Amino acid sequence: MESGTGAMLDPRPRSLRRLLLAHDIAFLLLLVITGALAALWGTLWQQSSLEAMRLRGMSHTGEEIRAMVYRQMHEVTAAALRGDPQVRELDTRHARAVQEAFNALRRASDSRAEDYAVQNLQTAFSLLRANLRETLGDTYALNRLVRAKLLDPDFERRFVADFETAYAAFTGLMASQVEAQEQRVQRRLALAPWALSLPIAIGVGLVLRSRRALSREFVRPMRAVLARLRAIAGGAREAAPPTVGATEVRELAQGIERMAAELAASQRALVEHEREAALGGLIPVVAHNVRNPLAAIRANAQLLDGGETAAELAESRAAIIDTCDRLGRWVTALVSYLHPLTPRPTAFRAVEPLDAVAGLLAPRIAEQGLELRREPWHTDVMLEADRDLLEQALYGLVNNAVEASPRGASLTLGVEADDGELRLSIVDEAGGLPFQPEPSELKPGPSTKRFGTGLGIPIAFKICKAHGFDLSFDITPGSGTRVVLRAPRARLE
C-alpha cells in the first residue's frame, strides 16, 4: 500500500468542496454557453426570417408600383381620349396611391443601395408622369395618328423605357439581396452541426475531466481508506495510511488512524485490566485449592511420626497419596481451563456426545443406583461443533450431577430442537446447586466430591463460549438443577 500511495502522492491537496464547486461552475458555464448559442441561433434565424420577409415585401411593393403605373397610364389615357373632364383628378388619385407605395418602400429600405434604387424608380415615375401629362395636354396629340401611337404596344414600351430601366435595376437589386440572404442562411445551416456539437464536445470533456478528477481525488483515495480499514480490522497496524485525495479524504484517513491508535491503546488497557482481574480471581482459587491439600498432607505427615499401628500408618500414607492425586488432577484441570481453545467443528448427531458421556459414567451411575432417562430424545437432530471439546464439557456437567445425586434418584438427559435452535439438557434431583454459576467466574464454589476439581462448570462455560453456545442453570432449591446448552441446529446434507 505504501508503494501505491507513494506513486499517487499529490503534494497539493485540494478540498473536495472546492472541487465540486469548480465542477458545478463548469457545468453552469456549459449551460450558459449552450443557452447563448441557442439564443444566438434563434436571433440569427429570426433576423434571417425578418430580412427575407422584408425583401419579399419590397419586391411585392415594387411589383404593385409597376402595376399601378401601367394602370394609371391606361386609365388616364383612356379618360383623356374620351374627353373625360375628371382626367386630372384621376391622374392625381393614381399618383397619390403610387406615392404611398413609394413611401412604404422607403420605410422598408435598409441600405443605401436600396435607397438609391427606390429613389431612381421614383424619379423615373415622376418623369413618366410628367411626359404623360405633357402628351395628354398637347391638342395635336389627340388626333388620330397620336391615338394610334398611344395604343401601339411598341410606342408604350418606348414611352416607359426609363421607368422600366429603373424598375429592372430595383428588381435586380432585390434579387441579389434575396440571393445573398439565402447564401447567408445556407452558411448558417452548414455551421449548425458544428455549433450544436460544440456544447456536446464541451459537455463530454467536462464529464471526462470530472470523472477523472473525482476518481483521483475521491474514489481511489476512498478505496485506499477502505482497504486501510480492512487492514486495521484484520489486526494490521504497521501499514501506512493513505496520503492522497481531497483534503476531506485525507482528514478522514488521519481521523481513522487516530481512532485506530486510540482503539489499540484501549484494547491493550482492557486486556491488561482483564488479565489483572483474571489473575486477581485466579490467585484466591489457586491459594485455596493448593493450601488445603498441603494442609492435609502436612497433617497426615505429622500423623506418620506418631502412628502406633501399621493400619494407622497405611491410612495416613493413603490419605497423603489421595490428596496429592487430587491436587494433581486440579492442576491438570486448571491448565486445561487456562489453555486457549480452538474448536474444530464437524457435523454429527446431537445425541452422540451425550451417549458417549453416559457410557463413560455408566459404572458410577450404577454404583449410585441412579435411574437414567433420555427424554426428549430426538435422534435425527444434527449439531455442528468440536465433538471432543463438547464431550469434555458435557462430561463435567453430567459427572457433577451424578456425584451430587442421592442414591435412587433419577438423572434425565435430553435432546430437542425447534426452528433453528437445539437444546441439550441435564436434569438432576440433587437438591439444587447452592450457588448460581456465572460465566465470568473461575470458581463456581467449593467441591466436596472425592474426585472433583471445582473447575467442571468453568470449563463448560469456556467451551460453550468458544463455540458461541449458551449455557444456563435453572436451580430449584431442595429439588434439583436443570442445565441447558443451547446451540444453532445444523442441517443434514
N, C-alpha and C positions, 0 to 999 in steps of 0.2 A: 504493500500500500504506500510505503514511503517513496519508492521509485515512481509510482504512478502519480502521486500528489506532487512530487518534485517536478515532474515533467509538465504538469498543468499549473505550476505556480504562477500566480498573477501578482506582481508587486503593487498593482494599483487596484485595490478592492473598490468596487462600486456598489452603491446602495441599490437594492432591488426596487425600492420605491422610485428612485430616480430613473432606473432602467425602464420600469413600466411607464413612468411619466413620459420619458422620451419616446417610447413606442406609441403611447396614446397621442402625443403631439404629431408624430409622423403620420399616423393613420388619419388624424384630423386634417393635417395638411393634404393628404391624399384626397379626402372628401372635398376640401376647398378647391383643389386643382380640378377634380372631376366636375364639381359644380360650376367652376369658372369656365371650363371647356364647354360644358353643356350650355351655359348662358351665352358664351361667345358664339357657339354654333347656332343657337336659337336666334341671336341677334343678327348674325350674318344671313341666316335663312330668311328672317323677316325683312331685312334690308333688300335682299335679292327679290323677294316677292313684291315688296312695295315698288322697287325700281322697275320690275317687269310690268306691274300694273300701270305705273306712271308712263312708261314708254308706249304701252299699248293704248293708253288713254290719249296721249298726244297724237299718235298715229291715227286713231279714230277721229279725233277732233280735226286733224288736217284733212282727212277724207271728207268730213262733214263740211268744212270750209269750201273745198273744191266743188262739192255737190251744190252748196248754196250759191257759189259764184256762177256756175252754169245755169242754175235755176233762175238766178237774178237776171242773167243776160237774156235767157229765153223769154221770161215773163215780161221784163221791161221792154224788150224789143217788140214782142208781140203787142203789148199795150200801145207802144208808140206807133206801130204800123196801123193799129186800129184807130189811132187818133184819140185814145182814151185820155181824158183830161187829168186822171189820177196817176199818170205815169211817174211823175216826180215823187209823189208820196209813196208809190210802190217801190221806187228805187231807194228812197230813204229808209223804208222799213227793212228791205233786204240788206242794205248796207249796215244798219244797226245790228241786225242778227249776226252778220259776218263779223262785225267789230267785237261783239260779245264773245264769239268763238275765239277770236284772236286774243282777247283778254284772258280767256281760260288757258290758251297756250302759253301766254307769258307767265301766268301763275304756276303752271306745271313745269316750266323750263327750269333746268338745274345746272346749266353750264353756259359759258359764253358762246360756245358754238351753237347751242340750241337757241340762245337769244338772237344771234345773227341770222340764223335760218328763219326764225319766226318774223324777224324784222324785214328780211328780204322778201318773204312771202307776203307780208302785209303791204310793203311798198309796191310790189308787183300788182296786188289787188287794187291799190289806190290808183296806179297808172291805168289799169284796165278799166276801172270805173270812170276815170276822167275821160279816157278815149271813148268809152261808150256814151257818155253824156254829150261829148262833143259831136260825135257822129249823129246821135239822135237829135241834137239841136240844130243841125245843118238842114235847111229846107230842101236842098238838092238831094240830100241822102234819101229822101222819101220817094224819089222817082222809081220807076220800075226797075232800072238797072241796079240801083242800090239795094232795092228789096231782094233782088235775085242774089246779089253778093252776100247779103246778111244771112240768107237762107242756105248758102253754099257751105258745106262742111269744111272744105279746104280754106275758105275765107275765114271761117270761125277759128280754125286751128292757128292761122296766121295772126288773127286778132288777139288770141290769148297766149301767144307763144312765150312772151316774157313771164306771164303768170305760171305757165306750165314748167318753164325752166326753174323758177323759184320753188315750185311745188316738188319737182323732181329732186332738187337739192335737199329740200326738207325731208322727203321720204327716204332719200339715200342716207341722210344723217341718222334718221330714226332706225333704219335697217342696220346700219353699222353699230349703233348704240345697242340694239337688241342682240346682235351677234356677239358684241363684246361682253354683254351681260351673261349670255348663255355660256361663253367661254369661261367666265369667272365662276359660274355655277358648276361647270364641269371640273374645273381645277379644284374647287372646294369638295366636290363629291369624290374626286380622286384622293384628296387628302383625308377624307373622312375615316377610312380604315386605320390610317396611321394615328389620327387624333384619338380614335377610340381605343387603339391598342396601347397608347401612352399610359393612361391610368391603370390599365391591366398590368402592363410591364412594371410600373411603379409599385402596384399592389403586390405582385408576385415577389418583387425584390424586397419589399418591406416584410412580407411574411417569412421569406427565407432568412433574412437578417434577424428578424425577431426570433424565429425558431432556433437559429444558431446561437444567438445571444442568450436566450433562456436556457438552452441546453448547456452552454458553457458556464453560465453564472448561477443556474439553479438546479437543473435536472441532474447533471453529473455530480456536482457537489453534494446534492441530497442523497444520491446513491452511495457516495463515499461515507456520508454521515450514517446512513442506514447500515452499511457494512461495518462501520465502527461500532454501532450499537450492538449488532450481532456478535462482533468480536468481544465486546465487553460482557454481553450476556453469556458468552461461552467461557468467560474467565480470563481472556487476554487483556493484559494491562500494559504491555510493552509497545504496542502498535502506536504509531504517530497519528495524531488527529488530523482531519482534513484541513488543508491550508489554501483552498481555492474557493471560488464562488463569490457571490454578493456578500456585502457586509453582514446582512442579517443571517445568512447561512453560516458564515464564519463565527458570528456571535453564538448561534445555536450550537455549533460544534464545540466551541470553548465552554459553553454552559454545560453541555453533556459531559465534557471532560472533568469539569469541576464537580458535577454531581456524581460521576463515576468515582472520582478520588474520595469524595466525602462518603459515598456508599461503601467503598472498600475500607475506609477508616472505621466506619460504623460497624461493618461486618467483623473486622478484626477485634474491635472493642467488645462486640456482642459475643464472639467466640471466646474471647478471653474471659468475659463475665460468666458465660455458660460453663467454661472449663473450671473456673474458680468455684462456681456454685455446685458443679458436679463433684469436684474434689471435697467441697465442704460437706456434701451429703454422703460421699463415699467414706470419708475418714471415720465418722462415728460407727458406720456399719462394719468397716474393717476392724476397728478397735474392739467393737463388741464381739464380733464373730471370731476374733483371734484371742482376745483376753480371756473369754470364758473357757474355751478349750485349754488354754495354757494353765488357767487356774485349776481346772480339773486334773490336768496332767500333773501339776505340782502337788495337788492334794494326794493323788494316788501314789506318786513317787514317795511322798513322806510316809504313806502307809506301808510301803515296801520295807522301810527301815524298821518299823515296829511290828511287822507281821509275825504272828506266832505260829500259824499253821500254814501248811502248803496250800490249802484251799484259799486262805485269805490272800496269800501271795499271788496265786494264779488269778484270783478275781481282780486284784489291783492291776496286774500286768495286762489282763484282758481289757480292763477299763481304759488303761493308757493307750493300748493299740486301737481300741474303738474310737477314742477321742481323736487320736492322730489321723485315722482314716476319715473321720467326719470333717476334720479341718482340711484335709487334702481335697475331699470332694467339694467343699465350699470354695477353696481357692480355684479349683478347676472350673466350677460354675461361674465364679467371678470373672475369670479370664475369658470364658465363653461369652459372658454378658458384655464385657468391655470390648471384645473383638468386633471390628466393623463387619457388617453383614452385606453380602452382595447376592441377592436372590437370583437363581437361575430358573425361571418359571417354565413349567411344562403343563400340558393339559392332562387331567386324569379325573376319575370318578371321585366325587367328594366323600363317598363312604369309605374309600380305601385307607386313608391315613387313620381314621377312627377305628377301623377293623384291625389295622396293624397295632395300634396302641392297646386296644382291648386284648389282643393276643399276647403282647408283651407283659401286660399286667394281670393275665388270667390266673397265675398262681396266687398272687396277693388277693385278688377278688375272691377266689375260692377259700383262701385262708380266713378272710374276713366274713365269709358266709353271705356275701352281698348278692342281691338279685340284679343281674344286668339286663336292662331293657334297651330296645332300639326302636324309638318312636318319636316323631315320624321318621321314616327311613326311605327316602327317595333314592333309589339305587342308580337312576339314569341321569342324575344331575352332574354336570361337569364343572370342574374348578381349575383355574389356571394359577399355579403358584409353584414355589420351590418345595417339593414334597418332603425332602429330608428336614428342612427347617420347620415346616408346618407340623410334621410328626413330633419334632422336639418340643414345640410349643404345646401341642395337644397332650403329649406325654406328661409334661409338668403339671398341666391343669387337671388331667384325669387322675394322676398319681396323688395330687393334693386331696381330691375328693375321696379317693379310695382310703387313704390313710386317716382321713378325718371322720369317715363314716363309722357309725356303731355297727356291731355285728347284727346281721339280719336285715339291714336297711337295703333300700333299692338305689341303684345308680342308672340313670337314663341318658343315653346318647341319642342325639337326633340330627337328621339332615333333611332340610326342607328348603324349598325355593319358590319364588313367585317371579313376576316380570322383572328380570334383570338383577335380582338380588338372591344370594344364597346365604343360609344361616346354619352354622354348626353349633349345637347346644350340648351342654353338660349340666345335668340337674342331679344334685345330691340331697341327702336327708341328714346332713352333718350338723344341723343346728344353726347354720349361717356363720359366715366369717365375722370375727369380732372387730373388723375394720373395713373401710371402703378403699379398695385398691385404686391408685391413681397412676396414669401413665408416666408422669414426671417424677415419681418417687422410686428410688432404688430399693428401699426396704418396705415390703408390704406389712411386715410385722414379725415378731419372733417366731421361729419354727420350733415346735415341740415334738416333731417326728424324729424317729431314730435315724432315718436315712435322709432327712430333709436338709436343705441348704438355705431356705428362705429366699431363693432367687428364682423360683419357678414362675411366679407371676410376672416379675420384671422382665424375665427373658421372653415370656409370651407376648407381653406388650411390645417389646423391641422387635420381635419377629413380625408381628402384625403391622407395626408402623412401617417396617421396611417394605412390606407388600402393599401398603395403602389400605389395609383392612381395619375394621373397627372391632374392639374387644370391650365388652361391658359385663358388669357383675350386678345381678339383681338379688339382693340379700333379703331374706325373710328371717328375722331373728327368732330363734327357737325352732325353726323348721329346716331351712336349708338354703342353698345358693344355686342360682341359675346363671351359668356362664354362657354368653352368646358371642360367637365370632361371625361377623357379617362381611361378606365379600361379594364382588361382582360375579355374576354367573357366566361361565364360559360356554360357548356354543359347540355342539357336536359337529364335526366335519362331515 
